Amino acid sequence: MAEETQPRWEGKAIAELKGPTPDQVWPFLADFCNLHKLFPNIDTCYRVEGIQGEPGLIRYCASTVSGDDSEPSKLKWVNERLLMMDPGEKCFSYEVLDNNMGFKNYVATFKVMPMSDGDG
């Protein structure tokens, strides 16, 4: 029996940072296992296995999500594998592996680009 493939969702999000240049921003994103330094809502992010900056590197990230008065806080976690890191193009791709958030077949690409007005 053939395995049914899940449809993939595709989307695009853009965030503009005024001030810093792509060369100033890239080192923070290229530091794949320190995502918690950029996003304070992430409690921890660390290397599980592999070599920093090399495809195959796996990171673990986790955040505590506060519940309301009737529900306790929950730990949300994910293991992600670096697929590609291109410092020249200032981009990288990764895929979600194990997680407790329901992600399946999730692949993302980050790319740092200059703003069209030249302001960062």
Biopython code that builds the backbone (N, CA, C, O; Angstrom):
import numpy as np
from Bio.PDB.StructureBuilder import StructureBuilder

atoms = [
    (1, "MET", "N", (0.839, -1.177, 0.000)),
    (1, "MET", "CA", (0.000, 0.000, 0.000)),
    (1, "MET", "C", (0.889, 1.248, 0.000)),
    (1, "MET", "O", (1.815, 1.355, 0.804)),
    (2, "ALA", "N", (0.612, 2.162, -0.879)),
    (2, "ALA", "CA", (1.416, 3.383, -0.991)),
    (2, "ALA", "C", (1.133, 4.316, 0.176)),
    (2, "ALA", "O", (-0.006, 4.459, 0.622)),
    (3, "GLU", "N", (2.195, 4.945, 0.659)),
    (3, "GLU", "CA", (2.051, 5.890, 1.762)),
    (3, "GLU", "C", (1.500, 7.208, 1.226)),
    (3, "GLU", "O", (1.987, 7.729, 0.222)),
    (4, "GLU", "N", (0.489, 7.739, 1.897)),
    (4, "GLU", "CA", (-0.116, 9.001, 1.481)),
    (4, "GLU", "C", (0.769, 10.156, 1.938)),
    (4, "GLU", "O", (1.180, 10.207, 3.097)),
    (5, "THR", "N", (1.058, 11.072, 1.038)),
    (5, "THR", "CA", (1.886, 12.216, 1.398)),
    (5, "THR", "C", (1.014, 13.347, 1.911)),
    (5, "THR", "O", (-0.092, 13.578, 1.422)),
    (6, "GLN", "N", (1.531, 14.038, 2.894)),
    (6, "GLN", "CA", (0.830, 15.174, 3.480)),
    (6, "GLN", "C", (1.068, 16.406, 2.615)),
    (6, "GLN", "O", (2.187, 16.631, 2.153)),
    (7, "PRO", "N", (0.028, 17.204, 2.394)),
    (7, "PRO", "CA", (0.255, 18.450, 1.657)),
    (7, "PRO", "C", (1.143, 19.378, 2.475)),
    (7, "PRO", "O", (1.087, 19.385, 3.705)),
    (8, "ARG", "N", (1.952, 20.152, 1.787)),
    (8, "ARG", "CA", (2.839, 21.099, 2.466)),
    (8, "ARG", "C", (2.254, 22.494, 2.391)),
    (8, "ARG", "O", (1.732, 22.927, 1.364)),
    (9, "TRP", "N", (2.358, 23.171, 3.502)),
    (9, "TRP", "CA", (1.972, 24.570, 3.554)),
    (9, "TRP", "C", (3.182, 25.380, 3.148)),
    (9, "TRP", "O", (4.300, 25.089, 3.574)),
    (10, "GLU", "N", (2.971, 26.387, 2.336)),
    (10, "GLU", "CA", (4.063, 27.270, 1.953)),
    (10, "GLU", "C", (3.695, 28.687, 2.332)),
    (10, "GLU", "O", (2.535, 29.086, 2.229)),
    (11, "GLY", "N", (4.675, 29.439, 2.766)),
    (11, "GLY", "CA", (4.425, 30.818, 3.148)),
    (11, "GLY", "C", (5.713, 31.607, 3.142)),
    (11, "GLY", "O", (6.793, 31.072, 2.894)),
    (12, "LYS", "N", (5.578, 32.881, 3.416)),
    (12, "LYS", "CA", (6.735, 33.765, 3.435)),
    (12, "LYS", "C", (6.480, 34.838, 4.477)),
    (12, "LYS", "O", (5.381, 35.386, 4.563)),
    (13, "ALA", "N", (7.485, 35.130, 5.256)),
    (13, "ALA", "CA", (7.403, 36.207, 6.244)),
    (13, "ALA", "C", (8.649, 37.068, 6.105)),
    (13, "ALA", "O", (9.750, 36.561, 5.890)),
    (14, "ILE", "N", (8.463, 38.361, 6.229)),
    (14, "ILE", "CA", (9.580, 39.298, 6.127)),
    (14, "ILE", "C", (9.565, 40.195, 7.353)),
    (14, "ILE", "O", (8.519, 40.715, 7.741)),
    (15, "ALA", "N", (10.724, 40.373, 7.956)),
    (15, "ALA", "CA", (10.869, 41.305, 9.082)),
    (15, "ALA", "C", (11.961, 42.301, 8.713)),
    (15, "ALA", "O", (13.038, 41.917, 8.258)),
    (16, "GLU", "N", (11.675, 43.569, 8.911)),
    (16, "GLU", "CA", (12.657, 44.606, 8.613)),
    (16, "GLU", "C", (13.307, 45.096, 9.896)),
    (16, "GLU", "O", (12.623, 45.422, 10.866)),
    (17, "LEU", "N", (14.624, 45.146, 9.891)),
    (17, "LEU", "CA", (15.388, 45.701, 11.004)),
    (17, "LEU", "C", (16.051, 46.973, 10.511)),
    (17, "LEU", "O", (16.912, 46.936, 9.632)),
    (18, "LYS", "N", (15.655, 48.075, 11.069)),
    (18, "LYS", "CA", (16.255, 49.349, 10.657)),
    (18, "LYS", "C", (17.528, 49.576, 11.459)),
    (18, "LYS", "O", (17.540, 49.444, 12.683)),
    (19, "GLY", "N", (18.573, 49.910, 10.768)),
    (19, "GLY", "CA", (19.829, 50.218, 11.441)),
    (19, "GLY", "C", (20.926, 49.227, 11.121)),
    (19, "GLY", "O", (21.872, 49.567, 10.411)),
    (20, "PRO", "N", (20.821, 47.975, 11.640)),
    (20, "PRO", "CA", (21.927, 47.048, 11.396)),
    (20, "PRO", "C", (21.982, 46.615, 9.933)),
    (20, "PRO", "O", (20.955, 46.495, 9.264)),
    (21, "THR", "N", (23.179, 46.387, 9.464)),
    (21, "THR", "CA", (23.385, 45.911, 8.099)),
    (21, "THR", "C", (23.290, 44.386, 8.083)),
    (21, "THR", "O", (23.385, 43.758, 9.138)),
    (22, "PRO", "N", (23.103, 43.777, 6.906)),
    (22, "PRO", "CA", (23.113, 42.313, 6.830)),
    (22, "PRO", "C", (24.384, 41.700, 7.414)),
    (22, "PRO", "O", (24.326, 40.647, 8.050)),
    (23, "ASP", "N", (25.532, 42.350, 7.205)),
    (23, "ASP", "CA", (26.792, 41.831, 7.756)),
    (23, "ASP", "C", (26.801, 41.856, 9.282)),
    (23, "ASP", "O", (27.461, 41.025, 9.906)),
    (24, "GLN", "N", (26.084, 42.787, 9.886)),
    (24, "GLN", "CA", (26.000, 42.856, 11.346)),
    (24, "GLN", "C", (25.016, 41.834, 11.903)),
    (24, "GLN", "O", (25.223, 41.312, 12.999)),
    (25, "VAL", "N", (23.956, 41.544, 11.167)),
    (25, "VAL", "CA", (22.905, 40.625, 11.625)),
    (25, "VAL", "C", (23.297, 39.163, 11.430)),
    (25, "VAL", "O", (22.987, 38.322, 12.273)),
    (26, "TRP", "N", (23.972, 38.856, 10.332)),
    (26, "TRP", "CA", (24.246, 37.470, 9.966)),
    (26, "TRP", "C", (24.915, 36.635, 11.067)),
    (26, "TRP", "O", (24.482, 35.503, 11.278)),
    (27, "PRO", "N", (25.935, 37.114, 11.778)),
    (27, "PRO", "CA", (26.572, 36.266, 12.792)),
    (27, "PRO", "C", (25.601, 35.757, 13.865)),
    (27, "PRO", "O", (25.788, 34.661, 14.395)),
    (28, "PHE", "N", (24.583, 36.530, 14.182)),
    (28, "PHE", "CA", (23.612, 36.093, 15.191)),
    (28, "PHE", "C", (22.742, 34.956, 14.663)),
    (28, "PHE", "O", (22.442, 34.018, 15.402)),
    (29, "LEU", "N", (22.338, 35.024, 13.408)),
    (29, "LEU", "CA", (21.533, 33.952, 12.826)),
    (29, "LEU", "C", (22.381, 32.730, 12.497)),
    (29, "LEU", "O", (21.905, 31.599, 12.599)),
    (30, "ALA", "N", (23.625, 32.945, 12.106)),
    (30, "ALA", "CA", (24.509, 31.828, 11.768)),
    (30, "ALA", "C", (24.876, 30.995, 12.996)),
    (30, "ALA", "O", (25.301, 29.847, 12.864)),
    (31, "ASP", "N", (24.714, 31.564, 14.177)),
    (31, "ASP", "CA", (24.982, 30.849, 15.432)),
    (31, "ASP", "C", (23.765, 29.979, 15.746)),
    (31, "ASP", "O", (23.002, 30.269, 16.666)),
    (32, "PHE", "N", (23.599, 28.914, 14.971)),
    (32, "PHE", "CA", (22.391, 28.090, 14.913)),
    (32, "PHE", "C", (21.942, 27.547, 16.267)),
    (32, "PHE", "O", (20.745, 27.352, 16.480)),
    (33, "CYS", "N", (22.857, 27.303, 17.166)),
    (33, "CYS", "CA", (22.505, 26.683, 18.452)),
    (33, "CYS", "C", (22.317, 27.686, 19.584)),
    (33, "CYS", "O", (22.264, 27.292, 20.749)),
    (34, "ASN", "N", (22.219, 28.942, 19.271)),
    (34, "ASN", "CA", (22.017, 29.964, 20.301)),
    (34, "ASN", "C", (20.819, 30.850, 19.987)),
    (34, "ASN", "O", (20.864, 32.064, 20.191)),
    (35, "LEU", "N", (19.754, 30.242, 19.494)),
    (35, "LEU", "CA", (18.543, 30.976, 19.127)),
    (35, "LEU", "C", (17.944, 31.717, 20.317)),
    (35, "LEU", "O", (17.319, 32.764, 20.146)),
    (36, "HIS", "N", (18.131, 31.182, 21.513)),
    (36, "HIS", "CA", (17.588, 31.812, 22.722)),
    (36, "HIS", "C", (18.220, 33.176, 23.000)),
    (36, "HIS", "O", (17.650, 33.975, 23.742)),
    (37, "LYS", "N", (19.377, 33.451, 22.422)),
    (37, "LYS", "CA", (20.004, 34.766, 22.598)),
    (37, "LYS", "C", (19.281, 35.844, 21.783)),
    (37, "LYS", "O", (19.319, 37.023, 22.135)),
    (38, "LEU", "N", (18.625, 35.434, 20.696)),
    (38, "LEU", "CA", (17.862, 36.369, 19.862)),
    (38, "LEU", "C", (16.409, 36.491, 20.295)),
    (38, "LEU", "O", (15.815, 37.565, 20.202)),
    (39, "PHE", "N", (15.846, 35.400, 20.763)),
    (39, "PHE", "CA", (14.431, 35.355, 21.121)),
    (39, "PHE", "C", (14.296, 35.021, 22.602)),
    (39, "PHE", "O", (14.432, 33.859, 22.987)),
    (40, "PRO", "N", (14.029, 36.024, 23.438)),
    (40, "PRO", "CA", (13.978, 35.791, 24.886)),
    (40, "PRO", "C", (12.858, 34.855, 25.334)),
    (40, "PRO", "O", (12.894, 34.357, 26.459)),
    (41, "ASN", "N", (11.865, 34.605, 24.482)),
    (41, "ASN", "CA", (10.807, 33.669, 24.861)),
    (41, "ASN", "C", (11.245, 32.208, 24.716)),
    (41, "ASN", "O", (10.509, 31.305, 25.116)),
    (42, "ILE", "N", (12.423, 31.966, 24.155)),
    (42, "ILE", "CA", (12.987, 30.615, 24.086)),
    (42, "ILE", "C", (13.887, 30.434, 25.299)),
    (42, "ILE", "O", (14.859, 31.168, 25.480)),
    (43, "ASP", "N", (13.553, 29.450, 26.127)),
    (43, "ASP", "CA", (14.299, 29.223, 27.370)),
    (43, "ASP", "C", (15.698, 28.678, 27.128)),
    (43, "ASP", "O", (16.655, 29.090, 27.784)),
    (44, "THR", "N", (15.814, 27.748, 26.183)),
    (44, "THR", "CA", (17.105, 27.108, 25.943)),
    (44, "THR", "C", (17.213, 26.671, 24.494)),
    (44, "THR", "O", (16.212, 26.367, 23.846)),
    (45, "CYS", "N", (18.427, 26.644, 24.000)),
    (45, "CYS", "CA", (18.723, 26.139, 22.662)),
    (45, "CYS", "C", (20.175, 25.683, 22.694)),
    (45, "CYS", "O", (21.069, 26.467, 23.013)),
    (46, "TYR", "N", (20.411, 24.418, 22.366)),
    (46, "TYR", "CA", (21.784, 23.924, 22.410)),
    (46, "TYR", "C", (22.009, 22.815, 21.388)),
    (46, "TYR", "O", (21.067, 22.209, 20.879)),
    (47, "ARG", "N", (23.287, 22.568, 21.105)),
    (47, "ARG", "CA", (23.695, 21.534, 20.155)),
    (47, "ARG", "C", (23.465, 20.157, 20.761)),
    (47, "ARG", "O", (23.849, 19.891, 21.900)),
    (48, "VAL", "N", (22.832, 19.286, 19.980)),
    (48, "VAL", "CA", (22.647, 17.892, 20.383)),
    (48, "VAL", "C", (23.757, 17.041, 19.769)),
    (48, "VAL", "O", (24.378, 16.222, 20.445)),
    (49, "GLU", "N", (23.992, 17.252, 18.478)),
    (49, "GLU", "CA", (25.073, 16.535, 17.794)),
    (49, "GLU", "C", (25.439, 17.274, 16.515)),
    (49, "GLU", "O", (24.665, 18.081, 16.002)),
    (50, "GLY", "N", (26.620, 16.986, 16.016)),
    (50, "GLY", "CA", (27.073, 17.601, 14.774)),
    (50, "GLY", "C", (28.037, 18.747, 15.021)),
    (50, "GLY", "O", (28.354, 19.092, 16.159)),
    (51, "ILE", "N", (28.489, 19.322, 13.922)),
    (51, "ILE", "CA", (29.483, 20.390, 13.945)),
    (51, "ILE", "C", (28.803, 21.713, 13.623)),
    (51, "ILE", "O", (28.041, 21.812, 12.661)),
    (52, "GLN", "N", (29.087, 22.737, 14.440)),
    (52, "GLN", "CA", (28.500, 24.061, 14.251)),
    (52, "GLN", "C", (28.693, 24.548, 12.816)),
    (52, "GLN", "O", (29.804, 24.528, 12.286)),
    (53, "GLY", "N", (27.598, 24.985, 12.195)),
    (53, "GLY", "CA", (27.639, 25.531, 10.844)),
    (53, "GLY", "C", (27.644, 24.509, 9.731)),
    (53, "GLY", "O", (27.620, 24.877, 8.556)),
    (54, "GLU", "N", (27.674, 23.214, 10.076)),
    (54, "GLU", "CA", (27.729, 22.158, 9.073)),
    (54, "GLU", "C", (26.374, 21.465, 8.942)),
    (54, "GLU", "O", (25.697, 21.244, 9.947)),
    (55, "PRO", "N", (25.964, 21.114, 7.703)),
    (55, "PRO", "CA", (24.724, 20.351, 7.539)),
    (55, "PRO", "C", (24.755, 19.089, 8.391)),
    (55, "PRO", "O", (25.791, 18.437, 8.520)),
    (56, "GLY", "N", (23.617, 18.755, 8.966)),
    (56, "GLY", "CA", (23.514, 17.606, 9.858)),
    (56, "GLY", "C", (23.519, 17.985, 11.324)),
    (56, "GLY", "O", (23.128, 17.182, 12.172)),
    (57, "LEU", "N", (23.958, 19.203, 11.638)),
    (57, "LEU", "CA", (23.942, 19.692, 13.021)),
    (57, "LEU", "C", (22.505, 19.652, 13.542)),
    (57, "LEU", "O", (21.586, 20.108, 12.861)),
    (58, "ILE", "N", (22.310, 19.114, 14.735)),
    (58, "ILE", "CA", (20.979, 19.055, 15.348)),
    (58, "ILE", "C", (20.983, 19.896, 16.614)),
    (58, "ILE", "O", (21.884, 19.790, 17.446)),
    (59, "ARG", "N", (19.953, 20.738, 16.746)),
    (59, "ARG", "CA", (19.786, 21.560, 17.945)),
    (59, "ARG", "C", (18.474, 21.200, 18.630)),
    (59, "ARG", "O", (17.533, 20.713, 18.004)),
    (60, "TYR", "N", (18.441, 21.456, 19.938)),
    (60, "TYR", "CA", (17.241, 21.292, 20.759)),
    (60, "TYR", "C", (16.855, 22.676, 21.256)),
    (60, "TYR", "O", (17.696, 23.397, 21.794)),
    (61, "CYS", "N", (15.599, 23.055, 21.084)),
    (61, "CYS", "CA", (15.086, 24.327, 21.591)),
    (61, "CYS", "C", (13.838, 24.047, 22.411)),
    (61, "CYS", "O", (13.045, 23.169, 22.071)),
    (62, "ALA", "N", (13.665, 24.801, 23.499)),
    (62, "ALA", "CA", (12.490, 24.619, 24.350)),
    (62, "ALA", "C", (12.058, 25.943, 24.954)),
    (62, "ALA", "O", (12.869, 26.835, 25.203)),
    (63, "SER", "N", (10.753, 26.043, 25.182)),
    (63, "SER", "CA", (10.151, 27.213, 25.821)),
    (63, "SER", "C", (9.060, 26.750, 26.761)),
    (63, "SER", "O", (8.373, 25.761, 26.505)),
    (64, "THR", "N", (8.912, 27.474, 27.846)),
    (64, "THR", "CA", (7.815, 27.216, 28.773)),
    (64, "THR", "C", (6.682, 28.161, 28.416)),
    (64, "THR", "O", (6.858, 29.379, 28.383)),
    (65, "VAL", "N", (5.523, 27.587, 28.151)),
    (65, "VAL", "CA", (4.347, 28.373, 27.799)),
    (65, "VAL", "C", (3.443, 28.414, 29.015)),
    (65, "VAL", "O", (2.994, 27.377, 29.504)),
    (66, "SER", "N", (3.178, 29.614, 29.499)),
    (66, "SER", "CA", (2.346, 29.770, 30.694)),
    (66, "SER", "C", (0.901, 29.420, 30.389)),
    (66, "SER", "O", (0.349, 29.816, 29.363)),
    (67, "GLY", "N", (0.305, 28.672, 31.299)),
    (67, "GLY", "CA", (-1.109, 28.363, 31.189)),
    (67, "GLY", "C", (-1.927, 29.432, 31.891)),
    (67, "GLY", "O", (-1.380, 30.326, 32.537)),
    (68, "ASP", "N", (-3.237, 29.331, 31.760)),
    (68, "ASP", "CA", (-4.085, 30.266, 32.498)),
    (68, "ASP", "C", (-4.278, 29.727, 33.918)),
    (68, "ASP", "O", (-3.583, 28.792, 34.317)),
    (69, "ASP", "N", (-5.198, 30.294, 34.675)),
    (69, "ASP", "CA", (-5.392, 29.887, 36.071)),
    (69, "ASP", "C", (-5.752, 28.415, 36.218)),
    (69, "ASP", "O", (-5.439, 27.798, 37.236)),
    (70, "SER", "N", (-6.412, 27.845, 35.201)),
    (70, "SER", "CA", (-6.868, 26.461, 35.313)),
    (70, "SER", "C", (-5.882, 25.448, 34.728)),
    (70, "SER", "O", (-6.049, 24.245, 34.925)),
    (71, "GLU", "N", (-4.864, 25.918, 34.016)),
    (71, "GLU", "CA", (-3.915, 24.998, 33.395)),
    (71, "GLU", "C", (-2.485, 25.324, 33.817)),
    (71, "GLU", "O", (-2.116, 26.494, 33.922)),
    (72, "PRO", "N", (-1.688, 24.298, 34.056)),
    (72, "PRO", "CA", (-0.281, 24.540, 34.413)),
    (72, "PRO", "C", (0.534, 24.948, 33.184)),
    (72, "PRO", "O", (0.082, 24.797, 32.049)),
    (73, "SER", "N", (1.719, 25.456, 33.422)),
    (73, "SER", "CA", (2.635, 25.788, 32.328)),
    (73, "SER", "C", (3.036, 24.507, 31.604)),
    (73, "SER", "O", (3.077, 23.431, 32.201)),
    (74, "LYS", "N", (3.333, 24.636, 30.307)),
    (74, "LYS", "CA", (3.727, 23.485, 29.501)),
    (74, "LYS", "C", (5.068, 23.767, 28.843)),
    (74, "LYS", "O", (5.358, 24.896, 28.448)),
    (75, "LEU", "N", (5.877, 22.726, 28.732)),
    (75, "LEU", "CA", (7.150, 22.826, 28.033)),
    (75, "LEU", "C", (6.921, 22.453, 26.572)),
    (75, "LEU", "O", (6.445, 21.358, 26.273)),
    (76, "LYS", "N", (7.256, 23.357, 25.672)),
    (76, "LYS", "CA", (7.201, 23.095, 24.231)),
    (76, "LYS", "C", (8.638, 22.912, 23.760)),
    (76, "LYS", "O", (9.499, 23.734, 24.073)),
    (77, "TRP", "N", (8.907, 21.849, 23.015)),
    (77, "TRP", "CA", (10.273, 21.559, 22.612)),
    (77, "TRP", "C", (10.325, 21.077, 21.164)),
    (77, "TRP", "O", (9.328, 20.623, 20.604)),
    (78, "VAL", "N", (11.515, 21.189, 20.578)),
    (78, "VAL", "CA", (11.713, 20.766, 19.194)),
    (78, "VAL", "C", (13.190, 20.426, 18.971)),
    (78, "VAL", "O", (14.079, 21.072, 19.525)),
    (79, "ASN", "N", (13.430, 19.420, 18.165)),
    (79, "ASN", "CA", (14.760, 19.115, 17.641)),
    (79, "ASN", "C", (14.752, 19.503, 16.169)),
    (79, "ASN", "O", (13.832, 19.148, 15.431)),
    (80, "GLU", "N", (15.783, 20.237, 15.744)),
    (80, "GLU", "CA", (15.853, 20.714, 14.366)),
    (80, "GLU", "C", (17.218, 20.388, 13.777)),
    (80, "GLU", "O", (18.241, 20.470, 14.458)),
    (81, "ARG", "N", (17.218, 20.013, 12.488)),
    (81, "ARG", "CA", (18.461, 19.654, 11.792)),
    (81, "ARG", "C", (18.798, 20.726, 10.760)),
    (81, "ARG", "O", (17.960, 21.109, 9.944)),
    (82, "LEU", "N", (20.036, 21.200, 10.812)),
    (82, "LEU", "CA", (20.527, 22.155, 9.824)),
    (82, "LEU", "C", (20.718, 21.427, 8.498)),
    (82, "LEU", "O", (21.415, 20.413, 8.441)),
    (83, "LEU", "N", (20.111, 21.931, 7.443)),
    (83, "LEU", "CA", (20.222, 21.319, 6.123)),
    (83, "LEU", "C", (21.272, 22.002, 5.258)),
    (83, "LEU", "O", (21.968, 21.350, 4.480)),
    (84, "MET", "N", (21.380, 23.327, 5.398)),
    (84, "MET", "CA", (22.274, 24.103, 4.548)),
    (84, "MET", "C", (22.609, 25.403, 5.258)),
    (84, "MET", "O", (21.741, 26.035, 5.860)),
    (85, "MET", "N", (23.883, 25.800, 5.183)),
    (85, "MET", "CA", (24.338, 27.087, 5.716)),
    (85, "MET", "C", (25.217, 27.714, 4.638)),
    (85, "MET", "O", (26.233, 27.139, 4.247)),
    (86, "ASP", "N", (24.820, 28.902, 4.156)),
    (86, "ASP", "CA", (25.571, 29.587, 3.106)),
    (86, "ASP", "C", (25.918, 30.995, 3.578)),
    (86, "ASP", "O", (25.127, 31.918, 3.384)),
    (87, "PRO", "N", (27.093, 31.179, 4.199)),
    (87, "PRO", "CA", (27.475, 32.499, 4.696)),
    (87, "PRO", "C", (27.563, 33.555, 3.596)),
    (87, "PRO", "O", (27.252, 34.721, 3.841)),
    (88, "GLY", "N", (27.979, 33.171, 2.396)),
    (88, "GLY", "CA", (28.088, 34.124, 1.292)),
    (88, "GLY", "C", (26.740, 34.727, 0.923)),
    (88, "GLY", "O", (26.638, 35.924, 0.655)),
    (89, "GLU", "N", (25.712, 33.893, 0.912)),
    (89, "GLU", "CA", (24.353, 34.353, 0.608)),
    (89, "GLU", "C", (23.595, 34.751, 1.872)),
    (89, "GLU", "O", (22.463, 35.231, 1.801)),
    (90, "LYS", "N", (24.220, 34.551, 3.018)),
    (90, "LYS", "CA", (23.614, 34.847, 4.327)),
    (90, "LYS", "C", (22.257, 34.151, 4.470)),
    (90, "LYS", "O", (21.243, 34.788, 4.753)),
    (91, "CYS", "N", (22.263, 32.839, 4.270)),
    (91, "CYS", "CA", (21.022, 32.077, 4.419)),
    (91, "CYS", "C", (21.322, 30.687, 4.976)),
    (91, "CYS", "O", (22.435, 30.175, 4.859)),
    (92, "PHE", "N", (20.302, 30.097, 5.581)),
    (92, "PHE", "CA", (20.386, 28.718, 6.042)),
    (92, "PHE", "C", (18.999, 28.095, 6.003)),
    (92, "PHE", "O", (17.986, 28.792, 6.061)),
    (93, "SER", "N", (18.970, 26.769, 5.904)),
    (93, "SER", "CA", (17.724, 26.006, 5.930)),
    (93, "SER", "C", (17.825, 24.949, 7.009)),
    (93, "SER", "O", (18.901, 24.420, 7.287)),
    (94, "TYR", "N", (16.680, 24.649, 7.613)),
    (94, "TYR", "CA", (16.629, 23.598, 8.622)),
    (94, "TYR", "C", (15.292, 22.886, 8.530)),
    (94, "TYR", "O", (14.332, 23.399, 7.955)),
    (95, "GLU", "N", (15.249, 21.677, 9.117)),
    (95, "GLU", "CA", (14.000, 20.926, 9.176)),
    (95, "GLU", "C", (13.691, 20.563, 10.614)),
    (95, "GLU", "O", (14.590, 20.365, 11.430)),
    (96, "VAL", "N", (12.398, 20.480, 10.911)),
    (96, "VAL", "CA", (11.948, 20.070, 12.232)),
    (96, "VAL", "C", (11.944, 18.550, 12.279)),
    (96, "VAL", "O", (11.419, 17.888, 11.383)),
    (97, "LEU", "N", (12.534, 18.011, 13.331)),
    (97, "LEU", "CA", (12.538, 16.568, 13.560)),
    (97, "LEU", "C", (11.499, 16.263, 14.637)),
    (97, "LEU", "O", (10.320, 16.570, 14.458)),
    (98, "ASP", "N", (11.915, 15.673, 15.737)),
    (98, "ASP", "CA", (11.011, 15.379, 16.850)),
    (98, "ASP", "C", (10.556, 16.677, 17.499)),
    (98, "ASP", "O", (11.313, 17.645, 17.574)),
    (99, "ASN", "N", (9.300, 16.691, 17.970)),
    (99, "ASN", "CA", (8.765, 17.866, 18.656)),
    (99, "ASN", "C", (7.450, 17.488, 19.320)),
    (99, "ASN", "O", (6.872, 16.443, 19.024)),
    (100, "ASN", "N", (6.986, 18.340, 20.214)),
    (100, "ASN", "CA", (5.688, 18.095, 20.847)),
    (100, "ASN", "C", (4.680, 19.190, 20.482)),
    (100, "ASN", "O", (3.738, 19.460, 21.228)),
    (101, "MET", "N", (4.897, 19.813, 19.321)),
    (101, "MET", "CA", (4.020, 20.896, 18.881)),
    (101, "MET", "C", (3.209, 20.535, 17.642)),
    (101, "MET", "O", (2.445, 21.362, 17.143)),
    (102, "GLY", "N", (3.363, 19.322, 17.142)),
    (102, "GLY", "CA", (2.563, 18.873, 16.011)),
    (102, "GLY", "C", (3.148, 19.152, 14.634)),
    (102, "GLY", "O", (2.473, 18.934, 13.628)),
    (103, "PHE", "N", (4.393, 19.632, 14.566)),
    (103, "PHE", "CA", (4.997, 19.897, 13.256)),
    (103, "PHE", "C", (5.395, 18.593, 12.584)),
    (103, "PHE", "O", (5.994, 17.719, 13.209)),
    (104, "LYS", "N", (5.059, 18.470, 11.304)),
    (104, "LYS", "CA", (5.471, 17.334, 10.484)),
    (104, "LYS", "C", (5.873, 17.890, 9.118)),
    (104, "LYS", "O", (5.206, 18.781, 8.594)),
    (105, "ASN", "N", (6.934, 17.382, 8.551)),
    (105, "ASN", "CA", (7.383, 17.820, 7.228)),
    (105, "ASN", "C", (7.608, 19.326, 7.154)),
    (105, "ASN", "O", (7.237, 19.956, 6.164)),
    (106, "TYR", "N", (8.207, 19.907, 8.179)),
    (106, "TYR", "CA", (8.424, 21.352, 8.224)),
    (106, "TYR", "C", (9.867, 21.667, 7.880)),
    (106, "TYR", "O", (10.792, 21.178, 8.529)),
    (107, "VAL", "N", (10.055, 22.487, 6.854)),
    (107, "VAL", "CA", (11.372, 22.959, 6.446)),
    (107, "VAL", "C", (11.292, 24.477, 6.329)),
    (107, "VAL", "O", (10.326, 25.007, 5.780)),
    (108, "ALA", "N", (12.297, 25.175, 6.840)),
    (108, "ALA", "CA", (12.317, 26.636, 6.778)),
    (108, "ALA", "C", (13.664, 27.113, 6.254)),
    (108, "ALA", "O", (14.689, 26.454, 6.431)),
    (109, "THR", "N", (13.641, 28.268, 5.608)),
    (109, "THR", "CA", (14.857, 28.923, 5.139)),
    (109, "THR", "C", (14.857, 30.360, 5.632)),
    (109, "THR", "O", (13.874, 31.082, 5.464)),
    (110, "PHE", "N", (15.959, 30.772, 6.239)),
    (110, "PHE", "CA", (16.170, 32.155, 6.664)),
    (110, "PHE", "C", (17.174, 32.774, 5.704)),
    (110, "PHE", "O", (18.164, 32.144, 5.333)),
    (111, "LYS", "N", (16.911, 34.012, 5.305)),
    (111, "LYS", "CA", (17.847, 34.734, 4.443)),
    (111, "LYS", "C", (17.891, 36.181, 4.899)),
    (111, "LYS", "O", (16.852, 36.812, 5.093)),
    (112, "VAL", "N", (19.100, 36.705, 5.069)),
    (112, "VAL", "CA", (19.291, 38.101, 5.447)),
    (112, "VAL", "C", (19.562, 38.887, 4.166)),
    (112, "VAL", "O", (20.476, 38.565, 3.407)),
    (113, "MET", "N", (18.750, 39.925, 3.938)),
    (113, "MET", "CA", (18.884, 40.741, 2.732)),
    (113, "MET", "C", (18.897, 42.214, 3.119)),
    (113, "MET", "O", (18.293, 42.599, 4.120)),
    (114, "PRO", "N", (19.578, 43.032, 2.339)),
    (114, "PRO", "CA", (19.532, 44.470, 2.615)),
    (114, "PRO", "C", (18.151, 45.022, 2.279)),
    (114, "PRO", "O", (17.471, 44.527, 1.380)),
    (115, "MET", "N", (17.753, 46.045, 3.009)),
    (115, "MET", "CA", (16.483, 46.702, 2.712)),
    (115, "MET", "C", (16.645, 47.513, 1.436)),
    (115, "MET", "O", (17.737, 47.988, 1.125)),
    (116, "SER", "N", (15.566, 47.666, 0.711)),
    (116, "SER", "CA", (15.638, 48.347, -0.583)),
    (116, "SER", "C", (16.021, 49.817, -0.463)),
    (116, "SER", "O", (16.560, 50.392, -1.408)),
    (117, "ASP", "N", (15.747, 50.439, 0.703)),
    (117, "ASP", "CA", (16.095, 51.858, 0.850)),
    (117, "ASP", "C", (17.529, 52.058, 1.343)),
    (117, "ASP", "O", (17.971, 53.188, 1.549)),
    (118, "GLY", "N", (18.256, 50.937, 1.533)),
    (118, "GLY", "CA", (19.649, 51.017, 1.948)),
    (118, "GLY", "C", (19.855, 51.308, 3.420)),
    (118, "GLY", "O", (20.989, 51.511, 3.854)),
    (119, "ASP", "N", (18.772, 51.333, 4.206)),
    (119, "ASP", "CA", (18.862, 51.641, 5.642)),
    (119, "ASP", "C", (18.920, 50.351, 6.448)),
    (119, "ASP", "O", (18.017, 50.081, 7.240)),
    (120, "GLY", "N", (19.971, 49.546, 6.260)),
    (120, "GLY", "CA", (20.111, 48.307, 7.013)),
    (120, "GLY", "C", (19.725, 47.115, 6.209)),
    (120, "GLY", "O", (19.788, 45.989, 6.704)),
]
sb = StructureBuilder()
sb.init_structure("model")
sb.init_model(0)
sb.init_chain("A")
sb.init_seg("    ")
for serial, (resi, resn, name, xyz) in enumerate(atoms, 1):
    if name == "N":
        sb.init_residue(resn, " ", resi, " ")
    sb.init_atom(name, np.array(xyz, "f"), 0.0, 1.0, " ", f" {name:<3s}", serial, name[0])
structure = sb.get_structure()
